Amino acid sequence: DADVTQTPRNRITKTGKRIMLECSQTKGHDRMYWYRQDPGLGLRLIYYSFDVKDINKGEISDGYSVSRQAQAKFSLSLESAIPNQTALYFCATGGYTSGSTDTQYFGPGTRLTVL
Amino acid sequence: GENVEQHPSTLSVQEGDSAVIKCTYSDSASNYFPWYKQELGKRPQLIIDIRSNVGEKKDQRIAVTLNKTAKHFSLHITETQPEDSAVYFCAASNTGRRALTFGSGTRLQVQP
């Protein structure tokens, strides 16, 4: 689904470095989400935003921060990366234009490795 | 908060057989239950969903059932094909909380 894009797609970094993952969408959705996927643990919610002025913590927000620069852009930052933040990160969007405010559409993912 | 448990973690079936994946949820206020399919190296994609005012929903070879009293819902895939091989995730949410809680996933392998 090219309507939701993530950059970079792969990133290798070192412990202590600041990392930003970016998500953009052209679906016109108002809701955006960041998830982390680890083997055997499914998808865990990091942060979510329902509009530019609305930011909410998910179940695993410690060590992460987000910025909703515009309706179409939602960035995830790791201020000081650590090895246990090595994971696959997905951005997702949803909103009234998808037919249901609950339905979410995922980006292609960013594979992050912290050495 | 919501907790979603999913079983089994792995499932192997012969082509043409049926597959059933089960999930339970803890929050009685949850009213939306989607299922996502994730093929290797790809993003999760919605395959079917159900709301709490419906007990069953079908879409060709896949169906989802919901038992609100027992707080569990299931995905049924009939006449499985090799291309059904993937990881399947269930999830739950309620309009008030506005965010999905996912199960841990089931790796389905369909043997030709």
Interface residues (C-beta under 8 A of the other chain):
Chain A: D1 R31 Y33 Y35 G40 L41 G42 L43 R44 L45 Y48 F50 N56 G58 E59 F90 S100 T101 D102 T103 Q104 Y105 F106 G107 P108 G109
Chain B: G1 Q6 S9 Y32 P34 Y36 K42 R43 P44 Q45 L46 D49 F89 A91 S93 T95 R98 A99 L100 T101 F102 G103 S104 G105
